[in-house]
Amino acid sequence: AEPLDDLLIDLKLSYQKTISDKVERIEKLILAVQKDPSIKNLQALKGEVHKIAGSAGTYGYMAVSEICKNLERDLIEQI
C-alpha cells in the first residue's frame, strides 16, 4: 500500500477508537437536557453534536454527520 493510504487507514482507526467516548458524552448531555432543559445544557449538547457532525464527515461517516447536522438545527431552533 502507498504511505498515504496507510496514513488514512491509521487516521480512520484512531477516530474509530474515539467513537465510544463520543457516544458516552452525548448520552450524558442528553440526560442533562432531559433533567434540566436549560439554555446552558442545550448549548452544551449542541456544541458536542456540532463537533461530531464535522469530525464524522471528515472521517467518512456521512450518515452520522447528516444526523448530527439535523439534530444541531433542531437544537438551534429550541435555543
Distance bins in CASP14 RR format, pairs under 12 A and 6 or more apart:
PFRMAT RR
TARGET T0000
AUTHOR 0000-0000-0000
RMODE 2
METHOD distances of the structure
MODEL  1
1 7 0 0 0 0 1 0 0 0 0 0 0
1 8 0 0 0 0 1 0 0 0 0 0 0
1 9 1 0 0 1 0 0 0 0 0 0 0
1 10 0 0 0 0 0 1 0 0 0 0 0
2 8 0 0 0 0 1 0 0 0 0 0 0
2 9 0 0 0 0 0 1 0 0 0 0 0
3 9 0 0 0 0 0 1 0 0 0 0 0
3 10 0 0 0 0 0 1 0 0 0 0 0
4 10 0 0 0 0 0 1 0 0 0 0 0
4 11 0 0 0 0 0 1 0 0 0 0 0
5 11 0 0 0 0 0 1 0 0 0 0 0
5 12 0 0 0 0 0 1 0 0 0 0 0
6 12 0 0 0 0 0 1 0 0 0 0 0
6 13 0 0 0 0 0 1 0 0 0 0 0
7 13 0 0 0 0 0 1 0 0 0 0 0
7 14 0 0 0 0 0 1 0 0 0 0 0
8 14 0 0 0 0 0 1 0 0 0 0 0
8 15 0 0 0 0 0 1 0 0 0 0 0
8 58 0 0 0 0 0 1 0 0 0 0 0
8 59 0 0 0 0 1 0 0 0 0 0 0
8 60 0 0 0 0 0 1 0 0 0 0 0
9 15 0 0 0 0 0 1 0 0 0 0 0
9 16 0 0 0 0 0 1 0 0 0 0 0
9 59 0 0 0 0 0 1 0 0 0 0 0
10 16 0 0 0 0 0 1 0 0 0 0 0
10 17 0 0 0 0 0 1 0 0 0 0 0
10 59 0 0 0 0 0 1 0 0 0 0 0
11 17 0 0 0 0 0 1 0 0 0 0 0
11 18 0 0 0 0 0 1 0 0 0 0 0
11 55 0 0 0 0 0 1 0 0 0 0 0
11 58 0 0 0 0 1 0 0 0 0 0 0
11 59 1 0 0 1 0 0 0 0 0 0 0
11 60 0 0 0 0 0 1 0 0 0 0 0
12 18 0 0 0 0 0 1 0 0 0 0 0
12 19 0 0 0 0 0 1 0 0 0 0 0
12 55 0 0 0 0 0 1 0 0 0 0 0
12 56 0 0 0 0 0 1 0 0 0 0 0
12 57 0 0 0 0 0 1 0 0 0 0 0
12 58 0 0 0 0 1 0 0 0 0 0 0
12 59 1 0 1 0 0 0 0 0 0 0 0
12 60 1 0 0 1 0 0 0 0 0 0 0
12 61 0 0 0 0 1 0 0 0 0 0 0
13 19 0 0 0 0 0 1 0 0 0 0 0
13 59 0 0 0 0 0 1 0 0 0 0 0
14 55 0 0 0 0 0 1 0 0 0 0 0
14 59 0 0 0 0 1 0 0 0 0 0 0
15 21 0 0 0 0 0 1 0 0 0 0 0
15 22 0 0 0 0 1 0 0 0 0 0 0
15 52 0 0 0 0 0 1 0 0 0 0 0
15 54 0 0 0 0 0 1 0 0 0 0 0
15 55 1 0 0 1 0 0 0 0 0 0 0
15 56 0 0 0 0 1 0 0 0 0 0 0
15 57 0 0 0 0 0 1 0 0 0 0 0
15 58 0 0 0 0 1 0 0 0 0 0 0
15 59 1 0 1 0 0 0 0 0 0 0 0
15 60 0 0 0 0 1 0 0 0 0 0 0
15 61 0 0 0 0 1 0 0 0 0 0 0
15 64 0 0 0 0 0 1 0 0 0 0 0
16 22 0 0 0 0 0 1 0 0 0 0 0
16 23 0 0 0 0 0 1 0 0 0 0 0
16 55 0 0 0 0 0 1 0 0 0 0 0
16 56 0 0 0 0 0 1 0 0 0 0 0
16 59 0 0 0 0 1 0 0 0 0 0 0
16 60 0 0 0 0 0 1 0 0 0 0 0
16 61 0 0 0 0 1 0 0 0 0 0 0
16 64 0 0 0 0 0 1 0 0 0 0 0
17 59 0 0 0 0 0 1 0 0 0 0 0
18 24 0 0 0 0 0 1 0 0 0 0 0
18 25 0 0 0 0 0 1 0 0 0 0 0
18 51 0 0 0 0 0 1 0 0 0 0 0
18 52 0 0 0 0 1 0 0 0 0 0 0
18 55 0 0 0 0 1 0 0 0 0 0 0
18 56 0 0 0 0 0 1 0 0 0 0 0
18 59 0 0 0 0 1 0 0 0 0 0 0
18 61 0 0 0 0 0 1 0 0 0 0 0
19 25 0 0 0 0 0 1 0 0 0 0 0
19 26 0 0 0 0 0 1 0 0 0 0 0
19 52 0 0 0 0 1 0 0 0 0 0 0
19 55 0 0 0 0 1 0 0 0 0 0 0
19 56 0 0 0 0 1 0 0 0 0 0 0
19 59 0 0 0 0 1 0 0 0 0 0 0
19 61 0 0 0 0 1 0 0 0 0 0 0
19 64 0 0 0 0 1 0 0 0 0 0 0
20 26 0 0 0 0 0 1 0 0 0 0 0
20 27 0 0 0 0 0 1 0 0 0 0 0
21 27 0 0 0 0 0 1 0 0 0 0 0
21 28 0 0 0 0 0 1 0 0 0 0 0
21 48 0 0 0 0 0 1 0 0 0 0 0
21 51 0 0 0 0 0 1 0 0 0 0 0
21 52 0 0 0 0 0 1 0 0 0 0 0
21 55 0 0 0 0 0 1 0 0 0 0 0
22 28 0 0 0 0 0 1 0 0 0 0 0
22 29 0 0 0 0 0 1 0 0 0 0 0
22 48 1 0 0 1 0 0 0 0 0 0 0
22 49 0 0 0 0 1 0 0 0 0 0 0
22 51 0 0 0 0 1 0 0 0 0 0 0
22 52 1 0 1 0 0 0 0 0 0 0 0
22 53 0 0 0 0 0 1 0 0 0 0 0
22 54 0 0 0 0 0 1 0 0 0 0 0
22 55 0 0 0 0 1 0 0 0 0 0 0
22 56 0 0 0 0 1 0 0 0 0 0 0
22 59 0 0 0 0 0 1 0 0 0 0 0
22 61 0 0 0 0 0 1 0 0 0 0 0
22 64 0 0 0 0 1 0 0 0 0 0 0
22 68 0 0 0 0 0 1 0 0 0 0 0
23 29 0 0 0 0 0 1 0 0 0 0 0
23 30 0 0 0 0 0 1 0 0 0 0 0
23 48 0 0 0 0 0 1 0 0 0 0 0
23 49 0 0 0 0 0 1 0 0 0 0 0
23 52 0 0 0 0 1 0 0 0 0 0 0
23 56 0 0 0 0 0 1 0 0 0 0 0
23 64 0 0 0 0 0 1 0 0 0 0 0
23 68 0 0 0 0 0 1 0 0 0 0 0
24 30 0 0 0 0 0 1 0 0 0 0 0
24 31 0 0 0 0 0 1 0 0 0 0 0
24 48 0 0 0 0 0 1 0 0 0 0 0
24 52 0 0 0 0 0 1 0 0 0 0 0
25 31 0 0 0 0 0 1 0 0 0 0 0
25 32 0 0 0 0 0 1 0 0 0 0 0
25 44 0 0 0 0 1 0 0 0 0 0 0
25 45 0 0 0 0 1 0 0 0 0 0 0
25 47 0 0 0 0 0 1 0 0 0 0 0
25 48 1 0 1 0 0 0 0 0 0 0 0
25 49 0 0 0 0 0 1 0 0 0 0 0
25 51 0 0 0 0 1 0 0 0 0 0 0
25 52 0 0 0 0 1 0 0 0 0 0 0
26 32 0 0 0 0 0 1 0 0 0 0 0
26 33 0 0 0 0 0 1 0 0 0 0 0
26 44 0 0 0 0 0 1 0 0 0 0 0
26 45 1 0 0 1 0 0 0 0 0 0 0
26 46 0 0 0 0 0 1 0 0 0 0 0
26 47 0 0 0 0 0 1 0 0 0 0 0
26 48 1 0 1 0 0 0 0 0 0 0 0
26 49 1 0 0 1 0 0 0 0 0 0 0
26 50 0 0 0 0 0 1 0 0 0 0 0
26 51 0 0 0 0 0 1 0 0 0 0 0
26 52 1 0 0 1 0 0 0 0 0 0 0
26 53 0 0 0 0 0 1 0 0 0 0 0
26 56 0 0 0 0 0 1 0 0 0 0 0
26 64 0 0 0 0 0 1 0 0 0 0 0
26 67 0 0 0 0 0 1 0 0 0 0 0
26 68 0 0 0 0 1 0 0 0 0 0 0
26 71 0 0 0 0 1 0 0 0 0 0 0
26 72 0 0 0 0 0 1 0 0 0 0 0
26 75 0 0 0 0 0 1 0 0 0 0 0
27 33 0 0 0 0 0 1 0 0 0 0 0
27 34 0 0 0 0 0 1 0 0 0 0 0
27 45 0 0 0 0 0 1 0 0 0 0 0
27 48 0 0 0 0 0 1 0 0 0 0 0
28 34 0 0 0 0 0 1 0 0 0 0 0
28 35 0 0 0 0 0 1 0 0 0 0 0
28 41 0 0 0 0 0 1 0 0 0 0 0
28 44 0 0 0 0 1 0 0 0 0 0 0
28 45 0 0 0 0 1 0 0 0 0 0 0
28 48 0 0 0 0 1 0 0 0 0 0 0
29 35 0 0 0 0 0 1 0 0 0 0 0
29 36 0 0 0 0 0 1 0 0 0 0 0
29 37 0 0 0 0 0 1 0 0 0 0 0
29 38 0 0 0 0 0 1 0 0 0 0 0
29 40 0 0 0 0 0 1 0 0 0 0 0
29 41 1 0 0 1 0 0 0 0 0 0 0
29 42 0 0 0 0 1 0 0 0 0 0 0
29 43 0 0 0 0 0 1 0 0 0 0 0
29 44 1 0 1 0 0 0 0 0 0 0 0
29 45 1 0 1 0 0 0 0 0 0 0 0
29 46 0 0 0 0 1 0 0 0 0 0 0
29 47 0 0 0 0 1 0 0 0 0 0 0
29 48 1 0 1 0 0 0 0 0 0 0 0
29 49 0 0 0 0 1 0 0 0 0 0 0
29 50 0 0 0 0 0 1 0 0 0 0 0
29 51 0 0 0 0 0 1 0 0 0 0 0
29 52 0 0 0 0 0 1 0 0 0 0 0
29 71 0 0 0 0 0 1 0 0 0 0 0
29 75 0 0 0 0 0 1 0 0 0 0 0
30 36 0 0 0 0 0 1 0 0 0 0 0
30 37 0 0 0 0 0 1 0 0 0 0 0
30 41 0 0 0 0 1 0 0 0 0 0 0
30 42 0 0 0 0 0 1 0 0 0 0 0
30 44 0 0 0 0 0 1 0 0 0 0 0
30 45 1 0 0 1 0 0 0 0 0 0 0
30 46 0 0 0 0 0 1 0 0 0 0 0
30 48 0 0 0 0 1 0 0 0 0 0 0
30 49 0 0 0 0 1 0 0 0 0 0 0
30 71 0 0 0 0 0 1 0 0 0 0 0
30 75 0 0 0 0 0 1 0 0 0 0 0
31 37 0 0 0 0 0 1 0 0 0 0 0
31 41 0 0 0 0 1 0 0 0 0 0 0
31 44 0 0 0 0 0 1 0 0 0 0 0
31 45 0 0 0 0 0 1 0 0 0 0 0
32 38 0 0 0 0 1 0 0 0 0 0 0
32 40 0 0 0 0 1 0 0 0 0 0 0
32 41 1 0 1 0 0 0 0 0 0 0 0
32 42 0 0 0 0 1 0 0 0 0 0 0
32 43 0 0 0 0 0 1 0 0 0 0 0
32 44 1 0 0 1 0 0 0 0 0 0 0
32 45 1 0 0 1 0 0 0 0 0 0 0
32 48 0 0 0 0 0 1 0 0 0 0 0
33 39 0 0 0 0 0 1 0 0 0 0 0
33 40 0 0 0 0 1 0 0 0 0 0 0
33 41 1 0 1 0 0 0 0 0 0 0 0
33 42 1 0 0 1 0 0 0 0 0 0 0
33 43 0 0 0 0 0 1 0 0 0 0 0
33 44 0 0 0 0 1 0 0 0 0 0 0
33 45 1 0 1 0 0 0 0 0 0 0 0
33 46 0 0 0 0 1 0 0 0 0 0 0
33 48 0 0 0 0 0 1 0 0 0 0 0
33 49 0 0 0 0 0 1 0 0 0 0 0
33 71 0 0 0 0 0 1 0 0 0 0 0
33 74 0 0 0 0 0 1 0 0 0 0 0
33 75 0 0 0 0 1 0 0 0 0 0 0
33 78 0 0 0 0 1 0 0 0 0 0 0
33 79 0 0 0 0 0 1 0 0 0 0 0
34 41 0 0 0 0 1 0 0 0 0 0 0
34 42 0 0 0 0 0 1 0 0 0 0 0
34 45 0 0 0 0 0 1 0 0 0 0 0
35 41 0 0 0 0 1 0 0 0 0 0 0
36 42 0 0 0 0 1 0 0 0 0 0 0
36 44 0 0 0 0 0 1 0 0 0 0 0
36 45 0 0 0 0 0 1 0 0 0 0 0
37 43 0 0 0 0 0 1 0 0 0 0 0
37 44 0 0 0 0 0 1 0 0 0 0 0
37 45 0 0 0 0 1 0 0 0 0 0 0
37 75 0 0 0 0 0 1 0 0 0 0 0
37 78 0 0 0 0 1 0 0 0 0 0 0
37 79 0 0 0 0 0 1 0 0 0 0 0
38 44 0 0 0 0 1 0 0 0 0 0 0
38 45 0 0 0 0 0 1 0 0 0 0 0
38 78 0 0 0 0 0 1 0 0 0 0 0
38 79 0 0 0 0 0 1 0 0 0 0 0
39 45 0 0 0 0 0 1 0 0 0 0 0
39 46 0 0 0 0 0 1 0 0 0 0 0
39 75 0 0 0 0 0 1 0 0 0 0 0
39 76 0 0 0 0 0 1 0 0 0 0 0
39 78 0 0 0 0 1 0 0 0 0 0 0
39 79 1 0 1 0 0 0 0 0 0 0 0
40 46 0 0 0 0 0 1 0 0 0 0 0
40 47 0 0 0 0 0 1 0 0 0 0 0
40 79 0 0 0 0 0 1 0 0 0 0 0
41 47 0 0 0 0 0 1 0 0 0 0 0
41 48 0 0 0 0 0 1 0 0 0 0 0
41 75 0 0 0 0 0 1 0 0 0 0 0
41 78 0 0 0 0 0 1 0 0 0 0 0
41 79 0 0 0 0 0 1 0 0 0 0 0
42 48 0 0 0 0 0 1 0 0 0 0 0
42 49 0 0 0 0 0 1 0 0 0 0 0
42 71 0 0 0 0 0 1 0 0 0 0 0
42 72 0 0 0 0 0 1 0 0 0 0 0
42 74 0 0 0 0 0 1 0 0 0 0 0
42 75 1 0 1 0 0 0 0 0 0 0 0
42 76 0 0 0 0 1 0 0 0 0 0 0
42 77 0 0 0 0 0 1 0 0 0 0 0
42 78 1 0 1 0 0 0 0 0 0 0 0
42 79 1 0 1 0 0 0 0 0 0 0 0
43 49 0 0 0 0 0 1 0 0 0 0 0
43 50 0 0 0 0 0 1 0 0 0 0 0
43 72 0 0 0 0 0 1 0 0 0 0 0
43 75 0 0 0 0 1 0 0 0 0 0 0
43 76 0 0 0 0 1 0 0 0 0 0 0
43 78 0 0 0 0 0 1 0 0 0 0 0
43 79 1 0 0 1 0 0 0 0 0 0 0
44 50 0 0 0 0 0 1 0 0 0 0 0
44 51 0 0 0 0 0 1 0 0 0 0 0
44 75 0 0 0 0 0 1 0 0 0 0 0
44 79 0 0 0 0 0 1 0 0 0 0 0
45 51 0 0 0 0 0 1 0 0 0 0 0
45 52 0 0 0 0 0 1 0 0 0 0 0
45 68 0 0 0 0 0 1 0 0 0 0 0
45 71 0 0 0 0 1 0 0 0 0 0 0
45 72 0 0 0 0 1 0 0 0 0 0 0
45 74 0 0 0 0 0 1 0 0 0 0 0
45 75 1 0 0 1 0 0 0 0 0 0 0
45 76 0 0 0 0 0 1 0 0 0 0 0
45 78 0 0 0 0 1 0 0 0 0 0 0
45 79 0 0 0 0 1 0 0 0 0 0 0
46 52 0 0 0 0 0 1 0 0 0 0 0
46 53 0 0 0 0 0 1 0 0 0 0 0
46 68 0 0 0 0 0 1 0 0 0 0 0
46 69 0 0 0 0 0 1 0 0 0 0 0
46 71 0 0 0 0 1 0 0 0 0 0 0
46 72 1 0 1 0 0 0 0 0 0 0 0
46 73 0 0 0 0 1 0 0 0 0 0 0
46 74 0 0 0 0 1 0 0 0 0 0 0
46 75 1 0 1 0 0 0 0 0 0 0 0
46 76 1 0 0 1 0 0 0 0 0 0 0
46 77 0 0 0 0 0 1 0 0 0 0 0
46 78 0 0 0 0 1 0 0 0 0 0 0
46 79 1 0 0 1 0 0 0 0 0 0 0
47 53 0 0 0 0 1 0 0 0 0 0 0
47 54 0 0 0 0 0 1 0 0 0 0 0
47 68 0 0 0 0 0 1 0 0 0 0 0
47 71 0 0 0 0 0 1 0 0 0 0 0
47 72 1 0 0 1 0 0 0 0 0 0 0
47 75 0 0 0 0 1 0 0 0 0 0 0
47 76 0 0 0 0 0 1 0 0 0 0 0
47 79 0 0 0 0 0 1 0 0 0 0 0
48 54 0 0 0 0 0 1 0 0 0 0 0
48 55 0 0 0 0 0 1 0 0 0 0 0
48 68 0 0 0 0 1 0 0 0 0 0 0
48 71 0 0 0 0 0 1 0 0 0 0 0
48 72 0 0 0 0 1 0 0 0 0 0 0
48 75 0 0 0 0 0 1 0 0 0 0 0
49 55 0 0 0 0 0 1 0 0 0 0 0
49 56 0 0 0 0 0 1 0 0 0 0 0
49 64 0 0 0 0 0 1 0 0 0 0 0
49 65 0 0 0 0 0 1 0 0 0 0 0
49 66 0 0 0 0 0 1 0 0 0 0 0
49 67 0 0 0 0 1 0 0 0 0 0 0
49 68 1 0 1 0 0 0 0 0 0 0 0
49 69 0 0 0 0 1 0 0 0 0 0 0
49 70 0 0 0 0 1 0 0 0 0 0 0
49 71 1 0 1 0 0 0 0 0 0 0 0
49 72 1 0 1 0 0 0 0 0 0 0 0
49 73 0 0 0 0 1 0 0 0 0 0 0
49 74 0 0 0 0 1 0 0 0 0 0 0
49 75 1 0 0 1 0 0 0 0 0 0 0
49 76 0 0 0 0 0 1 0 0 0 0 0
50 56 0 0 0 0 0 1 0 0 0 0 0
50 65 0 0 0 0 0 1 0 0 0 0 0
50 68 1 0 0 1 0 0 0 0 0 0 0
50 69 0 0 0 0 1 0 0 0 0 0 0
50 71 0 0 0 0 1 0 0 0 0 0 0
50 72 1 0 1 0 0 0 0 0 0 0 0
50 73 0 0 0 0 0 1 0 0 0 0 0
50 75 0 0 0 0 1 0 0 0 0 0 0
50 76 0 0 0 0 1 0 0 0 0 0 0
51 57 0 0 0 0 0 1 0 0 0 0 0
51 58 0 0 0 0 0 1 0 0 0 0 0
51 64 0 0 0 0 0 1 0 0 0 0 0
51 65 0 0 0 0 0 1 0 0 0 0 0
51 68 0 0 0 0 1 0 0 0 0 0 0
51 69 0 0 0 0 0 1 0 0 0 0 0
51 72 0 0 0 0 0 1 0 0 0 0 0
52 58 0 0 0 0 0 1 0 0 0 0 0
52 59 0 0 0 0 0 1 0 0 0 0 0
52 61 0 0 0 0 1 0 0 0 0 0 0
52 64 1 0 0 1 0 0 0 0 0 0 0
52 65 1 0 0 1 0 0 0 0 0 0 0
52 66 0 0 0 0 0 1 0 0 0 0 0
52 67 0 0 0 0 1 0 0 0 0 0 0
52 68 1 0 1 0 0 0 0 0 0 0 0
52 69 0 0 0 0 1 0 0 0 0 0 0
52 71 0 0 0 0 1 0 0 0 0 0 0
52 72 0 0 0 0 1 0 0 0 0 0 0
53 59 0 0 0 0 0 1 0 0 0 0 0
53 61 0 0 0 0 1 0 0 0 0 0 0
53 62 0 0 0 0 0 1 0 0 0 0 0
53 63 0 0 0 0 0 1 0 0 0 0 0
53 64 1 0 0 1 0 0 0 0 0 0 0
53 65 1 0 1 0 0 0 0 0 0 0 0
53 66 0 0 0 0 1 0 0 0 0 0 0
53 67 0 0 0 0 1 0 0 0 0 0 0
53 68 1 1 0 0 0 0 0 0 0 0 0
53 69 1 0 1 0 0 0 0 0 0 0 0
53 70 0 0 0 0 1 0 0 0 0 0 0
53 71 0 0 0 0 1 0 0 0 0 0 0
53 72 1 0 0 1 0 0 0 0 0 0 0
53 73 0 0 0 0 0 1 0 0 0 0 0
53 75 0 0 0 0 0 1 0 0 0 0 0
54 60 0 0 0 0 0 1 0 0 0 0 0
54 61 0 0 0 0 1 0 0 0 0 0 0
54 62 0 0 0 0 0 1 0 0 0 0 0
54 64 0 0 0 0 1 0 0 0 0 0 0
54 65 1 0 0 1 0 0 0 0 0 0 0
54 66 0 0 0 0 0 1 0 0 0 0 0
54 67 0 0 0 0 0 1 0 0 0 0 0
54 68 1 0 0 1 0 0 0 0 0 0 0
54 69 0 0 0 0 1 0 0 0 0 0 0
54 72 0 0 0 0 1 0 0 0 0 0 0
55 61 0 0 0 0 1 0 0 0 0 0 0
55 64 0 0 0 0 1 0 0 0 0 0 0
55 65 0 0 0 0 1 0 0 0 0 0 0
55 68 0 0 0 0 1 0 0 0 0 0 0
56 62 1 0 0 1 0 0 0 0 0 0 0
56 63 0 0 0 0 1 0 0 0 0 0 0
56 64 1 0 1 0 0 0 0 0 0 0 0
56 65 1 0 1 0 0 0 0 0 0 0 0
56 66 0 0 0 0 1 0 0 0 0 0 0
56 67 0 0 0 0 1 0 0 0 0 0 0
56 68 1 0 0 1 0 0 0 0 0 0 0
56 69 0 0 0 0 1 0 0 0 0 0 0
56 71 0 0 0 0 0 1 0 0 0 0 0
56 72 0 0 0 0 0 1 0 0 0 0 0
57 63 0 0 0 0 1 0 0 0 0 0 0
57 64 1 0 0 1 0 0 0 0 0 0 0
57 65 1 1 0 0 0 0 0 0 0 0 0
57 66 0 0 0 0 1 0 0 0 0 0 0
57 67 0 0 0 0 0 1 0 0 0 0 0
57 68 0 0 0 0 1 0 0 0 0 0 0
57 69 0 0 0 0 1 0 0 0 0 0 0
58 64 0 0 0 0 0 1 0 0 0 0 0
58 65 0 0 0 0 1 0 0 0 0 0 0
59 65 0 0 0 0 1 0 0 0 0 0 0
60 66 0 0 0 0 0 1 0 0 0 0 0
61 67 0 0 0 0 1 0 0 0 0 0 0
61 68 0 0 0 0 1 0 0 0 0 0 0
62 68 0 0 0 0 0 1 0 0 0 0 0
62 69 0 0 0 0 0 1 0 0 0 0 0
63 69 0 0 0 0 0 1 0 0 0 0 0
63 70 0 0 0 0 0 1 0 0 0 0 0
64 70 0 0 0 0 0 1 0 0 0 0 0
64 71 0 0 0 0 0 1 0 0 0 0 0
65 71 0 0 0 0 0 1 0 0 0 0 0
65 72 0 0 0 0 0 1 0 0 0 0 0
66 72 0 0 0 0 0 1 0 0 0 0 0
66 73 0 0 0 0 0 1 0 0 0 0 0
67 73 0 0 0 0 0 1 0 0 0 0 0
67 74 0 0 0 0 0 1 0 0 0 0 0
68 74 0 0 0 0 0 1 0 0 0 0 0
68 75 0 0 0 0 0 1 0 0 0 0 0
69 75 0 0 0 0 0 1 0 0 0 0 0
69 76 0 0 0 0 0 1 0 0 0 0 0
70 76 0 0 0 0 0 1 0 0 0 0 0
70 77 0 0 0 0 0 1 0 0 0 0 0
71 77 0 0 0 0 0 1 0 0 0 0 0
71 78 0 0 0 0 0 1 0 0 0 0 0
72 78 0 0 0 0 0 1 0 0 0 0 0
72 79 0 0 0 0 0 1 0 0 0 0 0
73 79 0 0 0 0 0 1 0 0 0 0 0
END
